[in-house]
Structure formats: C-alpha cells, structure tokens
Amino acid sequence: MEEKNDSAIITDHEFLILLQAAKQKDPEAMLRIIELFQGDIENISRTIRIPREDALSHIITELLEYIQSEKHL
C-alpha cells in the first residue's frame, strides 16, 4: 500500500498563526485547523455511540469552541 503524502504537517509557528486567526473567527483558519485534525476527528467519532455525522459535528463544534475560549491560554 502506498503511503499518502502528508501535506498536513505544519510548523509550530504556522499553527500558532492559524490558532490566532481562528480565535479572531477567521473561517479559513478554522477550516485549516479542522483539516489538520480531520483524521483524529474521524477516528474519535467511531468510538462515540451516536450517528457518525452527529459525532463528527459535535467534535468539530467542541474543538472550535475550545479554540475560541480563553481557558487554554
């Protein structure tokens, strides 16, 4: 099996810039962060005993709410 090219790897500095933009509600930054964590989000959604689409939506919503909050600073 061929390994897929992991273009989702970014530097810490790039991630911090994305995080700051997402905190300012930049939709492109939010989408990029979701893309970066898409594999993890999908894996976690399989362990939640609700319909997969609902689990995905809930995880993404919680991630974005966490980014917007001041708790992690």
Phi, psi and omega in degrees: 000138182277136176284139179278148180290119184271086179277002182275004179275125178228164180283163176301319180298315179298320180296318179297323176296316177299317181299315178298317179295320179295323177297332178271011177066035174284114185298324179294320179294318179298316179296320180296319178295318177299318178299320180298325183257009186305315180298315178295319180299315180295318179297315180294323182298334180288341182266352181267132186271055171224167178308140186306317181298321178293319179297314179301313181298317181296315181298314181296318179299314180297320178299312181293322177295321178297317179298320181288337184283163179266355186299328185273359181272000000 
